[in-house]
Amino acid sequence: MRRELPLIAASLLLIVRLGAAAPAQPTAKAKAEALADLEKGRKASGAGDYQGAIKSLSAAAAKDPSNAEAQFLLGFAYSHAKRMDDAIRHTRAAVKLSPRDANARYNLAYFLQTSGKKDESVKAYLDTLKLAPDHAGAHFNLGILLTEKKDPTGPFHCKRAAQLNATLSGPICKQ
């Protein structure tokens, strides 16, 4: 029995290491099917059919989990279907897959904000601005959040948003 213990331990270690390996990459066929589903999802979303978009984009994401655009669009479709937890989950996945995508970070911040997760939203807007310093929407929404919190940097972000896009002003930013 004592001789078998090292062999058992080595076998368990091998199993653990194999289990921690990177997920299998989708086949070329799966990627092609995912792209077709992605296109169907885009069209459904563009037509305002968010349930259809969710169905097609979910299929695309399942066939190619590494497709950041499928996750991003799925988050968008879920937000329009008022399923904010799902919107946040898929947008987080998009950010993880494409960490330099400022639009994905902005959407995540916005979805967090509309879900009442204001502290997380502030961080996500700041992350957006690190990637895209002139993102007017991020400045505007961050300005509102910080002004509500009586943070002295709130007015700066409100003013910066108005400099970048004159249509971005609101009563809370005028305080």
C-alpha positions in Angstrom: 0.0 0.0 0.0 2.8 2.4 0.8 4.3 1.9 -2.6 1.1 2.8 -4.3 0.7 6.2 -2.4 3.2 8.1 -4.6 1.6 6.7 -7.7 -1.8 7.8 -6.5 -0.6 11.2 -5.6 1.1 11.7 -9.0 -2.1 10.6 -10.7 -4.2 13.0 -8.7 -1.8 15.9 -9.5 -2.0 15.1 -13.2 -5.8 15.1 -13.0 -5.8 18.5 -11.2 -3.4 20.0 -13.7 -5.4 18.7 -16.7 -8.5 20.1 -15.2 -7.0 23.5 -14.9 -5.9 23.6 -18.5 -7.3 26.3 -20.8 -10.7 25.6 -22.2 -10.8 23.9 -25.6 -10.9 26.3 -28.5 -14.0 26.1 -30.7 -13.6 24.3 -34.0 -13.7 26.2 -37.3 -17.2 24.9 -37.9 -18.4 26.1 -34.4 -16.8 29.5 -35.1 -18.6 29.8 -38.4 -21.9 28.9 -36.8 -21.2 31.4 -34.0 -20.6 34.2 -36.5 -23.9 33.3 -38.3 -25.7 33.4 -35.0 -24.0 36.7 -34.1 -25.2 38.2 -37.4 -28.8 37.0 -36.7 -28.5 38.5 -33.2 -27.3 41.9 -34.6 -30.2 42.0 -37.0 -32.8 41.1 -34.3 -31.4 43.7 -32.0 -31.4 46.3 -34.7 -35.0 45.5 -35.3 -35.9 45.8 -31.6 -36.5 42.1 -31.3 -34.4 41.7 -28.1 -35.8 38.2 -27.2 -34.8 37.0 -30.7 -31.4 38.7 -30.2 -30.9 37.0 -26.9 -31.7 33.6 -28.4 -29.2 34.1 -31.4 -26.5 35.8 -29.3 -26.7 33.1 -26.6 -26.2 30.5 -29.3 -23.2 32.4 -30.6 -21.7 32.8 -27.1 -22.2 29.1 -26.4 -20.5 28.1 -29.7 -17.6 30.5 -29.2 -17.2 31.6 -25.6 -14.1 33.6 -26.6 -16.2 36.0 -28.8 -16.2 39.3 -26.9 -18.6 40.9 -29.4 -21.2 38.2 -28.7 -21.0 38.8 -25.0 -21.1 42.6 -25.5 -24.2 42.4 -27.7 -25.8 39.9 -25.4 -25.4 42.3 -22.5 -27.0 45.1 -24.6 -29.9 42.9 -25.5 -30.5 41.8 -21.9 -30.5 45.4 -20.8 -33.3 46.2 -23.3 -35.2 43.2 -22.0 -34.8 44.7 -18.5 -32.8 41.7 -17.3 -30.0 43.7 -15.7 -28.3 40.9 -13.8 -27.8 39.1 -17.1 -26.8 42.3 -18.8 -24.1 42.9 -16.2 -22.9 39.3 -16.3 -22.4 39.2 -20.1 -20.9 42.7 -20.2 -18.4 41.7 -17.5 -17.5 38.7 -19.7 -17.0 41.1 -22.7 -14.7 43.2 -20.5 -12.8 40.2 -19.4 -12.4 39.0 -23.0 -11.5 42.5 -24.3 -10.2 44.6 -21.4 -9.2 47.5 -23.6 -12.7 48.0 -25.0 -13.9 51.3 -23.5 -17.4 50.9 -24.9 -17.8 47.5 -23.0 -16.5 49.2 -19.8 -18.9 52.1 -20.3 -21.9 49.8 -20.8 -20.9 47.9 -17.7 -20.7 51.1 -15.7 -24.1 52.2 -17.1 -25.8 48.8 -16.3 -24.3 48.9 -12.8 -25.6 52.5 -12.3 -29.1 51.6 -13.5 -29.1 48.6 -11.2 -28.3 50.8 -8.2 -24.8 49.6 -7.8 -23.4 53.1 -7.7 -20.0 52.5 -6.1 -19.2 49.8 -8.6 -20.5 52.0 -11.3 -18.1 54.9 -10.3 -15.2 52.5 -10.5 -16.3 51.3 -14.0 -16.7 54.8 -15.3 -13.2 55.7 -14.0 -11.9 52.6 -15.8 -13.6 53.7 -19.0 -12.0 57.2 -18.7 -8.6 55.6 -18.3 -9.0 54.0 -21.7 -11.0 56.8 -23.3 -10.3 60.1 -21.5 -12.7 62.0 -23.8 -15.7 59.7 -23.4 -18.4 62.3 -22.9 -21.0 59.8 -21.6 -18.7 58.5 -19.0 -17.8 62.0 -17.8 -21.5 63.0 -17.7 -22.7 59.9 -15.8 -19.7 60.0 -13.5 -20.3 63.7 -12.9 -23.9 63.0 -11.9 -23.0 60.1 -9.5 -20.2 62.1 -7.9 -22.3 65.3 -7.6 -25.0 63.2 -5.9 -22.4 61.9 -3.4 -21.2 65.5 -2.8 -17.8 64.5 -4.2 -15.9 67.7 -5.2 -14.8 66.2 -8.5 -18.4 65.8 -9.7 -18.7 69.2 -11.3 -15.4 68.7 -13.2 -16.8 65.7 -14.9 -20.1 67.5 -15.7 -18.3 70.4 -17.2 -16.0 68.1 -19.2 -19.0 66.2 -20.6 -20.6 69.5 -21.7 -17.3 70.6 -23.4 -17.2 67.3 -25.3 -20.8 67.2 -26.2 -23.0 70.3 -25.7 -26.2 68.2 -25.4 -24.9 66.6 -22.3 -26.1 68.7 -19.4 -28.6 68.2 -16.8 -30.0 69.8 -13.7 -27.9 67.8 -11.3 -24.8 69.0 -13.1 -25.8 72.6 -12.7 -25.7 72.5 -8.9 
